Amino acid sequence: MKILLIDDHPLFREGVALLLKPLMEGLETWEAGSCEEAFALLAERGSADLVMIDLGLPGLSGLEGLARLRQDHPEMPVVVMSSADDKDTVLAVLDAGAMGFIPKSSTSQLMLGALRLILARGIYLPPSVFLSGRSISPAVAAPAVAPTAGPDRRPADLGLTPRQADVLHLLLQGKPAKLIGRQLNLSLSTVKAHTSAVLRALNVTTRTQAVLAASRLGLRFDEPQPAQAPSGDGSDSCMASSSR
């Protein structure tokens, strides 16, 4: 397990590296003080299993770095750490493709719990993102989407087909449509058709809203399985629609 820490404060990086030790045996942490250093490390050592990035970085900002990470390394989960945990900031980070947002005011126990959730392909959001005009300690609770989190409610309960559920599962991980298509062996048009069906089922219009809706529902997912063959003419989406 390799985790890349991107923060311009060496003491904070060292502290987080120590906190991460109980996460997994044999954990290796890489440290970078800027996005530029981080990209150089990735070019030298290859992909990491998880990236933790601060927003307030010198040079390329954390948000700009996040966007580049999602473009250059879409398979790597990224979680943002920041002292600014207002709703607009969290939603902007989520919209840019992060799999989670951990306020720097979080306890070590909460940080480890959030990272375990993210490594299990869930999404961690601080409670403040669900509140309007109010603040709450991030140690109170954590709405989340994960295979092992929340009540036993399945996408089928929303009327989603198994393939639509697979697309939603990957969509919640911040994966772009092209990567979802490759992983599920579906054409881009079919992925987009399934995405539209998923958004309709959740009664939302954007991926960010879908994450929030799925978090509130506490959906549980089975591991997505690739299709037998690509569906270039969108027939997979037609069958999905007819089976609902």
N, C-alpha and C positions, 0 to 999 in steps of 0.2 A: 504494500500500500504506500503510495507516494502522494503527499499533499504539498502543494505549492502555496506559500504564504506571501502575499504582496501587500506590504505596508511600509511606509517611510520611517517608522519609528522602530529602531532595532530592539529596544527593550520590550515593546509590545509583541513583536515577532517572537522573541525568545520566550516570553511568558506564554503565548499561545502554543508554541511548540511543546513546552512542558505540559500544558493542560491536555494536549492531544495524545500524550503517551498512553493513557489508559484506553484509548479508543480501539487500538488493535496492536497485537504483538508484531514486532518487526516493522513498525511504522517508520517511514522515512520522510522527513520534512525538508523541503527546499525553501530558501528565503530570498526574497527580492525586495529592494527598496523602491522600485518604480516599475511601471508597465514595461518600459524599455528593457530593464534588467530581466524581467520575467520572460519576455519573448525570446531573449537571448538564451536563457536557461532552457526553455522548451526546445529551441532549435538545437541545442547542444545535447540534451538528455532525452528528448522525446516527450510524449504525453505524460501528464500526471493523472492520478485517479480522482483528484479533487483539487479545485482552486479556490482559495479564500482571498478575496480582494477588498481593499479599503477604497472608499470613494474619493477621499481627499488626498490625492497623490500629486507629487510634482511632475511637470511635463505632461504626458498623456494622462487625462483624468481617469478615475476608476470606471466611470460610466463608459467612456470611450474605449478603455481597455476591455471592458466586458463585451462591448459590441464586437471588437476585433477577435476576442477569444471565441465567441459564438460563431463567428464567420470562419476563422482559421482552424478551430478545434471543436466542432459542434458535438463531438462525442464526449467531451470533458464536462462534467458537472461543475458549475461555478456558484459559489455562495458569496454574498456581499456582507462585509462587516462595516458598520459606520456608527458614529455617535449621533448622526442625524437620522432619527427614525420616524419622522412625520409620515403621514399617509401618502402624500404626493411623491416623496422620495422612494418609499417602498414600492409603490405601484410603477414608478418609472424604471426601477431596477428589474422588477418582475417582467415588465413589458419588453425590456432589453434582452430577456432570455435567462435571467438568473434562476436557479432552483431554490433559492432561499435568501433570506435577509436576517442577519443576526445583529441586533443592537450591541454596541460595545459595552453597554451597561449591563448586559446579561451576566448571570452567574455562570461559573464554570460548569455546573451540573446542567444548566439549560443549554449551554453551547454544545456540550457533548451529546445531549439528547437530540438537538437539532441536526448535528452532523450525522448521527446514526440514521436519522430519518432520511436525510438527503442521500446518503450512501445506499440506502434501501430503495432509492429512486422515488422518494417522496418529495414534497415541497414544504419547507418550513416558512411560516409567516408570523411575525409578531402580532399579538392581539390588537395592537393599536390600529392596524390596517383595516380592521373590521368595525372600528368605532368612529363616530363622527363628532368632532369637537370635544373629545374626551381623551384623557391619557390613562394608561394602566401599566403597572409594572410588568415587564416582559417575563418575570418569573412566575406569573399567575397561571397562564395556560397557553397552549399553542395550537390553534387550528392547523390542520395538516392533511395532506393527501399521501397515503402510503399503503403498500400491500398489507401492512399489519396494523394500521391505525384506524381509529374511528369505529362506529357501529358497523354491524355486518350488513351493509347495503351495497348492492352490486349495480353496475351500469344497466343491466337488464331490467332493473326496477324502473328505469327511466324510459324504457322502450328501445334501448340501444341494442343493435346486433353485436355478436362477438367481435366482428372486424371493426365496427365503429368504436367499441370499447377499447380495442387495441390502439386505435388512432388517438383516442382521448388520453390513454395512459402515456403515450409518448409525447403528445402535445403538452401535457402537464409537466413533462421533464424539460420543457424549453427547446425541444428538438424541432428544427425547421422541416417544412414539408418534404423537401428532397431527401433528407436523411430518413424520415419516417417511411417514405416510399422504398428506399433501399433496404431498410431493416425488415419491412413487412413484405417486400417483393411486390409492390403495387405501383401502378403508374401515378404520375403527379396529378393527373386529372381525377383519378379515383380517390387519392388522398384528400384532395380539395373537396370532393363531393361528400366524403365521410366527415370531414371537418365541419362542413356546413350543417350536416345532419346533427352532429354533436352539439353545435352551438344552439341549434333550434331546440334540441331536447333540454338543454340547460336554461333556455330562455335568455340567452346572452348574445352579444354580437362580436366580442373580441376574445382573444386568448387569455388576457388578464382577467376579464370578467369570468371566464370559464374556470380559471384556477380558484378564484374566490368562491364561486358557486360550488365547485367540487369539494372545496375545503369545508364549507358549511355542511355539506351532505355527508362528509366522511366516507367517500366511496372507497371500496376495496376492489383490487384488480387481480386477475390472473396474469401470468407472464405472457406477453404477446408472442404469437407464433407467426412465422412468415407464411405467405400464401404459397400454393403449389407452383404458380406461374404468374408473371406479371399480367395485369389486366389493362392492356393498352387502350381498349375502346370504352373503358368505364363500365363494363358489364358487371363488375363486382359491386359497384355502387348501386346499380339498378336493382340487383338481387337483394341488396341490403335494404333498399327502400321498400321493396315489395314484401319483405318478411316482417316489417314492423307492424 
